[in-house]
Amino acid sequence: MTDIEAVPARPENEADHLALHDDDPFWSESYYLDFFDVDRGVGGYVRLAFLPNLGRCWYWACLVGPDRPLVTVIDHDVPLPAGSSREIRSEGLWADYTVETPLEHVTVGVEAFAVALDDPAETYGDLRGERVPFGLDLEWETDGTSYAYPGVTRYEVPCRVHGEVLVGQEKIELDGWGQRDHSWGNRDWWALSWSWTAGRLDDGTRFHGTAVELEGAHVYGTGYVQPPRAPMAATDRTDYTPDLGAHGFPTACDYRLGELDLTIEPVAFSPVRLVAPDGRVSLFPRAWTTFTTADGRTGQGWTEWNQPQPT
């Protein structure tokens, strides 16, 4: 199989898939959406996950920047909504996810009390900090071609992102870029290490890569590269090599997507600590990152590293 394949598969629709779930406790349906606005110096992401066999939702939302504290919402005990609704409520949290036009346009609303942290590693502890009002009213509009993973129930959508962010008394009019994805199936965060990345180069090129490890080997890789005004090209060759600093936060990472070689440097972290019902722990540093290609191009996006801890 070659490094780059033409004409990758596209997802068919934006349907809910909760009705497909089996009895695995870690079966989930998940919506990820991230964003960054370089001119305003902010980035962030939202994740909504339904875990029907555990009877709850997970919800994460955050705002980061190189010169501001991490503002984060992490709630792993949100009641499941009724029926097929994506509107969730918990103490100090209301959020909704609406598909305006399938595969083209979604909106997210958040009204919450978040925690402001000077040190992002505090999310691995008791998550204590200043309590601040936090809100999002954002739209993700497709910028390029949506991409369906081969052999896995998941798809990616590169986006333009705009709207309003509220933090305390501060209002930020956001006009930037981002990525969103939708997945469903069994996901044991505590069994496998992986890395995911997606971004936009300054010349308009969009890209994404995922690599999953098994016993130290990269056993699954997928991704794409889409130059501006050109067809998307998929790759089954992805690899990453992080340099780890304090708390296991990567200080830099080399990433290869087919023939696209990237050097990744974190701008600001918004990590999460995940505890399984049986007590296993995985640390999940996720960061707004800059990208530099081997040929000197630059860009921005988000990168994550799932790090299961020794039992």
C-alpha positions in Angstrom: 0.0 0.0 0.0 1.4 3.4 -0.9 1.9 6.2 1.6 -0.7 8.5 -0.1 -4.0 7.2 -1.6 -6.3 9.3 -3.7 -10.0 9.9 -3.0 -10.5 8.9 0.6 -13.9 7.9 1.8 -16.4 10.5 2.9 -18.9 10.1 5.8 -22.5 9.7 4.7 -24.4 11.7 7.2 -24.5 13.2 10.8 -26.9 10.6 12.3 -26.9 9.6 15.9 -25.6 6.1 16.6 -26.5 5.5 20.2 -29.0 2.8 19.1 -26.0 0.8 17.9 -24.3 0.4 21.2 -23.4 -3.0 22.7 -22.9 -3.9 26.3 -19.3 -2.9 26.6 -19.0 -0.4 29.5 -16.8 1.9 27.5 -19.0 2.1 24.4 -19.4 5.8 23.7 -20.6 8.3 21.1 -18.3 11.3 21.0 -18.3 14.8 19.5 -15.0 16.7 19.5 -14.7 20.3 18.3 -11.6 22.5 18.7 -10.7 26.1 17.6 -7.9 28.6 17.5 -7.7 32.3 16.7 -4.1 33.5 16.4 -5.0 37.2 16.1 -6.9 37.1 19.4 -4.4 34.8 21.1 -6.9 32.1 22.2 -7.8 28.5 21.4 -10.0 25.9 23.0 -12.1 22.8 22.5 -15.3 21.0 23.5 -15.9 17.3 23.9 -19.4 15.7 24.4 -19.5 12.0 25.0 -22.4 9.7 25.7 -21.7 6.5 27.7 -25.0 4.8 27.8 -23.8 1.6 29.6 -22.4 3.8 32.4 -25.5 6.0 32.5 -23.7 9.3 32.1 -22.1 11.8 29.8 -18.6 13.3 29.8 -18.3 17.0 29.0 -15.1 19.0 28.5 -14.9 22.6 27.4 -12.0 25.0 27.7 -10.2 28.2 26.7 -6.4 28.5 26.5 -3.9 31.1 25.5 -0.1 31.7 25.8 -0.6 34.6 28.2 -3.8 33.6 30.1 -4.7 30.9 32.7 -6.4 27.7 31.5 -10.2 28.0 31.9 -11.7 24.5 31.9 -14.9 22.6 32.5 -14.5 18.9 33.2 -17.5 16.9 34.3 -17.6 13.1 34.0 -21.0 12.6 35.7 -23.5 14.5 33.5 -26.9 12.9 33.3 -27.8 11.4 30.0 -30.4 13.5 28.1 -33.7 12.2 27.0 -34.1 10.5 23.6 -31.8 11.7 20.9 -31.2 15.2 22.3 -27.6 16.5 22.5 -28.6 19.1 25.1 -27.1 18.3 28.5 -27.4 19.8 32.0 -25.6 19.3 35.2 -24.8 21.4 38.3 -23.3 24.7 36.9 -23.4 23.4 33.3 -25.7 23.7 30.3 -24.6 22.8 26.8 -26.1 22.0 23.5 -24.8 20.7 20.1 -26.9 21.3 17.0 -26.4 20.1 13.4 -27.6 23.0 11.3 -26.6 21.4 8.0 -25.2 17.8 7.9 -21.5 17.7 7.3 -21.4 21.5 6.7 -22.5 23.5 9.7 -22.9 22.8 13.5 -23.3 25.1 16.4 -22.3 24.8 20.1 -23.7 26.6 23.1 -22.2 26.5 26.6 -23.2 28.2 29.8 -21.1 27.1 32.7 -19.0 27.8 35.7 -15.4 26.9 34.9 -12.2 26.7 36.9 -9.3 29.0 36.1 -5.9 27.5 36.7 -2.4 29.1 36.4 -0.8 25.6 36.1 -2.6 23.2 33.6 -1.2 20.2 35.5 -3.6 21.0 38.3 -6.2 19.2 36.3 -4.4 16.0 37.3 -5.2 16.8 41.0 -8.2 18.2 42.8 -9.1 20.7 40.0 -9.3 23.6 42.5 -9.1 27.1 41.3 -11.0 30.4 40.8 -14.6 29.7 39.7 -15.4 31.9 36.7 -18.5 32.2 34.5 -17.7 30.7 31.0 -19.8 30.6 27.8 -19.4 29.7 24.2 -21.7 30.5 21.3 -19.7 29.2 18.3 -20.2 27.8 14.8 -18.1 25.3 13.0 -18.5 25.6 9.2 -16.8 23.0 6.9 -13.6 24.2 5.2 -12.5 21.5 2.9 -13.4 17.8 2.6 -14.8 15.7 5.4 -12.9 12.4 6.0 -14.1 9.0 7.1 -11.5 6.7 8.8 -11.0 3.4 7.1 -12.3 0.5 9.0 -13.3 2.6 12.0 -16.6 4.4 12.9 -15.3 7.9 13.0 -15.0 10.9 10.7 -13.1 14.3 10.7 -14.3 17.7 9.4 -11.9 20.6 8.9 -13.7 23.9 9.8 -13.8 27.6 9.9 -14.9 28.7 13.4 -16.6 31.9 14.5 -18.7 33.3 17.2 -18.5 34.5 20.8 -16.6 33.4 23.9 -17.4 34.8 27.4 -15.0 34.5 30.3 -16.0 36.4 33.4 -16.6 40.0 32.2 -14.5 39.4 29.1 -16.2 39.0 25.7 -14.1 37.6 22.8 -15.4 37.8 19.2 -13.7 34.8 17.6 -12.9 34.3 13.9 -10.5 31.4 13.5 -10.1 27.8 12.4 -10.5 24.4 13.9 -11.5 20.7 13.5 -14.4 18.6 14.6 -15.0 14.9 14.6 -17.7 12.4 15.4 -17.1 8.8 16.5 -19.0 5.8 18.1 -17.8 2.5 19.4 -15.8 0.9 22.2 -13.1 3.2 23.5 -10.9 2.0 26.4 -8.8 5.0 27.3 -6.8 2.9 29.8 -5.7 0.2 27.4 -3.8 1.9 24.5 -1.6 4.9 23.9 -2.4 7.1 21.0 -1.8 10.5 19.4 -4.2 12.6 17.3 -3.4 15.9 15.5 -5.1 18.2 13.1 -4.3 21.7 11.8 -4.1 24.2 9.1 -0.9 25.6 7.5 -0.7 29.2 6.6 -1.0 28.4 2.9 -4.4 26.9 3.5 -3.3 23.2 3.6 -5.5 21.1 6.0 -4.2 17.9 7.6 -5.0 15.3 10.2 -3.3 12.2 11.6 -3.9 9.5 14.2 -1.5 6.8 15.4 -2.3 4.1 18.0 0.3 2.1 19.9 0.3 -1.5 21.0 3.2 -2.6 23.2 5.2 0.3 22.0 4.5 -0.2 18.3 2.3 1.9 16.1 -0.2 -0.6 14.9 -2.8 1.7 13.4 -2.4 4.9 11.5 -4.6 7.1 9.4 -4.9 10.6 8.2 -5.0 13.0 5.3 -3.4 16.0 3.7 -5.5 18.5 1.7 -3.7 21.4 -0.1 -5.8 24.4 -0.9 -8.0 24.0 -4.0 -6.8 20.5 -4.5 -8.3 17.0 -3.7 -7.7 15.5 -0.3 -5.1 12.7 -0.2 -5.4 10.0 2.5 -2.5 8.2 4.1 -2.1 5.0 6.1 1.4 6.0 7.2 1.4 8.0 10.4 4.0 8.2 13.2 4.9 10.4 16.1 7.9 10.8 18.5 7.3 13.1 21.5 9.8 14.7 23.8 8.3 14.6 27.3 8.7 17.2 30.0 7.2 17.7 33.4 4.0 15.9 34.1 4.4 14.0 30.9 3.5 17.1 28.9 5.3 16.9 25.4 7.6 19.8 24.9 7.9 19.0 21.2 6.8 16.2 18.8 7.9 15.0 15.4 4.9 13.8 13.4 4.8 12.2 9.9 1.7 12.0 7.8 2.7 10.2 4.7 5.3 12.4 3.1 4.4 15.5 5.3 6.9 15.8 8.1 5.8 18.1 10.9 7.5 19.5 14.0 4.9 20.2 16.7 5.4 22.7 19.6 2.7 23.2 22.2 1.3 26.8 22.7 -0.9 26.0 25.7 -2.2 22.8 27.4 -5.7 21.8 28.5 -5.2 18.3 29.9 -7.7 15.8 31.5 -7.2 13.0 34.0 -9.3 10.0 33.4 -10.1 7.4 36.0 -11.8 4.1 35.0 -14.4 2.4 37.2 -11.8 -0.2 38.2 -9.3 2.5 39.3 -7.0 2.6 36.2 -5.7 6.1 35.3 -4.9 7.7 32.0 -3.4 11.1 31.6 -4.5 13.1 28.5 -2.4 16.2 27.7 -4.2 18.1 24.9 -2.6 21.3 23.5 -3.0 24.1 21.1 0.1 23.6 19.0 2.1 25.2 16.2 3.4 23.2 13.2 6.5 23.6 11.1 7.0 21.5 8.0 10.2 20.2 6.7 10.0 22.6 3.8 9.5 25.6 6.1 5.8 26.2 6.1 4.0 26.9 9.4 0.6 26.5 10.9 -1.6 26.0 13.9 -4.0 23.3 15.3 -4.5 20.9 18.2 -2.7 17.8 19.3 -3.4 15.2 21.9 -1.5 12.3 23.5 -3.3 9.6 25.5 -1.0 8.2 28.2 -2.3 5.2 30.2 -0.5 4.9 33.5 1.1 1.8 34.9 -1.3 -0.1 37.1 
